[in-house]
Amino acid sequence: MLKNAHNEGMLAGVCSRLATCLGWNVWAIRAVLLILLVTQPVGTAIGYGIAALVLTGMDRHGKIPAANPGAAEVLQSPELSNRKQRIEALEERFAAWEKSLDKE
């Protein structure tokens, strides 16, 4: 497979560039693309080609924000962010508890 040096796309970087532009999960975009490819192969191929041209032009003119390395691959959801917040809160509570034990 061809790799895009800008954002490590699989083929022309269309899905990863769309994910960067829209702030979506790249795997969700790839899943939708796969479903469209199976149900409407010709239209999807034409649309993918047009998107590759448009997004490449936008990228050349600096209109696509730079993605954090690997950030597009990380699943982002409210459940995961809530879990992260709860873990951070627990870590803070344990740190405070450890400090209170040191004082005793």
C-alpha positions as CSV (number, residue, x, y, z in Angstrom):
1,M,0.0,0.0,0.0
2,L,1.1,3.5,-0.7
3,K,1.8,5.7,2.4
4,N,1.2,9.4,2.5
5,A,4.1,11.1,4.3
6,H,1.9,13.9,5.6
7,N,-0.6,11.9,7.7
8,E,0.2,8.2,7.2
9,G,-2.8,7.5,5.0
10,M,-3.3,4.1,3.5
11,L,-4.1,5.2,-0.1
12,A,-3.8,8.9,-1.0
13,G,-4.7,9.8,2.6
14,V,-8.3,10.6,1.9
15,C,-9.8,9.1,5.0
16,S,-7.1,10.4,7.4
17,R,-7.3,13.9,5.8
18,L,-11.1,13.9,6.1
19,A,-10.8,12.7,9.7
20,T,-8.4,15.6,10.4
21,C,-10.6,18.2,8.7
22,L,-13.8,17.0,10.3
23,G,-12.4,16.0,13.7
24,W,-13.8,12.5,13.3
25,N,-12.4,9.0,13.9
26,V,-10.5,7.8,10.9
27,W,-11.7,4.2,11.4
28,A,-15.4,5.4,11.3
29,I,-14.7,7.1,8.0
30,R,-12.9,4.0,6.6
31,A,-15.8,1.8,7.7
32,V,-18.3,4.0,5.9
33,L,-16.1,4.1,2.8
34,L,-15.9,0.3,2.8
35,I,-19.7,0.0,3.0
36,L,-20.1,2.5,0.2
37,L,-17.4,0.6,-1.8
38,V,-19.3,-2.6,-1.5
39,T,-22.7,-1.1,-2.3
40,Q,-21.8,1.6,-4.8
41,P,-18.3,0.7,-6.2
42,V,-18.2,3.0,-9.2
43,G,-19.6,6.1,-7.5
44,T,-17.4,5.5,-4.5
45,A,-14.3,5.2,-6.6
46,I,-15.1,8.4,-8.5
47,G,-15.8,10.2,-5.3
48,Y,-12.6,8.9,-3.7
49,G,-10.6,10.2,-6.7
50,I,-12.2,13.6,-6.5
51,A,-11.7,13.8,-2.8
52,A,-8.1,12.8,-3.2
53,L,-7.6,15.7,-5.7
54,V,-9.4,18.3,-3.6
55,L,-7.8,17.3,-0.3
56,T,-4.3,17.2,-1.9
57,G,-4.9,20.7,-3.2
58,M,-6.1,21.9,0.2
59,D,-3.1,20.3,1.8
60,R,-0.7,22.0,-0.6
61,H,-2.3,25.4,0.3
62,G,-2.1,24.7,4.0
63,K,-5.9,24.6,4.6
64,I,-5.8,21.2,6.4
65,P,-4.6,21.4,10.0
66,A,-1.6,19.3,10.9
67,A,-2.6,16.2,12.7
68,N,-0.9,15.0,15.8
69,P,1.0,11.8,15.0
70,G,-1.3,8.9,15.7
71,A,-4.1,11.1,17.0
72,A,-6.4,10.1,14.2
73,E,-6.0,6.5,15.1
74,V,-7.1,7.0,18.7
75,L,-10.7,6.2,19.4
76,Q,-12.4,9.3,20.8
77,S,-15.7,8.9,22.5
78,P,-17.6,10.3,25.5
79,E,-17.3,7.0,27.3
80,L,-13.6,6.9,26.9
81,S,-13.1,10.5,27.9
82,N,-15.3,10.0,31.0
83,R,-13.3,6.9,31.9
84,K,-10.1,8.9,31.6
85,Q,-11.5,11.6,33.8
86,R,-12.5,9.1,36.4
87,I,-9.1,7.4,36.4
88,E,-7.4,10.8,36.8
89,A,-9.7,11.7,39.7
90,L,-8.9,8.3,41.3
91,E,-5.2,8.9,40.8
92,E,-5.5,12.3,42.5
93,R,-7.4,10.8,45.4
94,F,-4.8,8.1,45.9
95,A,-2.0,10.7,45.7
96,A,-3.8,12.7,48.4
97,W,-4.3,9.5,50.5
98,E,-0.6,8.6,50.2
99,K,0.3,12.1,51.4
100,S,-2.0,11.8,54.4
101,L,-0.4,8.4,55.3
102,D,3.1,10.0,55.1
103,K,2.0,12.6,57.6
104,E,0.8,10.1,60.2
